[in-house]
Amino acid sequence: MKALKIGITCYPTVGGSGIVATELGKRLAEKGHEIHFITSGLPFRLDRAYTNINFHKVEVNQYQIFRYPPYDLTLASKMAEVTERYDLDLLHVHYAVPHAVSAALAKDMSGGNVKVMTTLHGTDITVLANDPSLQNIIRYGINRSDKVTAVSRFLVNETKEQLDIAKHMEPVYNFVPPNIAVPANQHALRRSYDIKDDEDVIVHMSNFRPVKRVEDVVRAFRLIRQEKRSKLLLIGDGRERNSIEELVEAEGIQEDVLFLGNQSRIYELISLADAMLLLSEKESFGLTALEAMAVGVPVIGTNIGGIPEVICDGETGLIRPVYDYEAAAEATLAILNDKAMHRRMSNAAKTRAFSKFNSDTIVASYEKLYAEMLERP
Ligand code: GMT
């Protein structure tokens, strides 16, 4: 396809949507498109210089006259400026609020030719769409977009139901890069975390929001640890971290729970694990589950949102009812205690990650949708 000029807006900080948007921009740039990140900070996965990737910083100023910084407006203004200066073909925004709304404004401000694609990632639908003060503006952002995608079938259906939207929305799954390198021998890394040879490793990675149910992960681990010598690696940070640290102390398992905070070399760390726990009560996709599968780690997940579209129950991991940490612990032990099952699931997880969620296929799907969008007047 012809090389396009694409503006990408996302939250640039740690988080699945920022990762997906940045990786998408990188892959598109490798394919010859000209990419303009229009964001409030440099996307954290933009780890090296690319000649055809530009970064345009959105100012988030705190003027005394404003009680709250007008991010949505400065973003719209920057999007319009970049659209005009670089003659962008399209703006691809991640999240309906405020990004799709800012893009609609930018489109109007810059003469109406630029196309807008919005990708829904979850929170604006599963949490914010329940808030009557935001429903109308979310619906507006979606309806004003030329194309809308969501990261799972669950999220497409949820958006239609919650917001009563008739517009066609395309499910486009998140993806992993094909060339994930992890050291074949992880002994040194295990030793550096004081993980003994006879210990199993369970990992959980999230932003420690209440919806992630990290307390269920800790409680499940306590039960696993009663049966097997094991360590729990907690990767990530967020507002519940302190209360989780308190829970770990109250359970008396602090020796075996490692809080690693935010990390950049996540594949290396995840691949230390024998299983991942993702016990969220809301999750439109579950990128961390896919990242674990990509390095052959079976995932025990909950039966909510898009998780069952990522984990194949009984094949690449096990799905158990949300809030039932005892069932999650039993499922984890079943995998850890059966080496043949573990090996089978590990291989199946890798195969599924690279066949169904392959970056080449998913990026090509986005390109096809861009082309369709640009063909329409
Ligand atoms: O899960 C979060 O709290 C972060 C959020 C984000 O904006 O990155 O994640 C959402 O988008 C990810 C990428 O598409 C999905 O993998 C997560 O499932 C989704 N989170 C929720 O639905 C809660």
Boltz pocket constraint, residues with backbone or C-beta under 6 A from the ligand:
constraints:
  - pocket:
      binder: B
      contacts: [[A, 14], [A, 15], [A, 16], [A, 17], [A, 18], [A, 20], [A, 120], [A, 121], [A, 122], [A, 123], [A, 126], [A, 151], [A, 174], [A, 207], [A, 209], [A, 211], [A, 282], [A, 283], [A, 284], [A, 285], [A, 286], [A, 287], [A, 288]]
      max_distance: 6.0
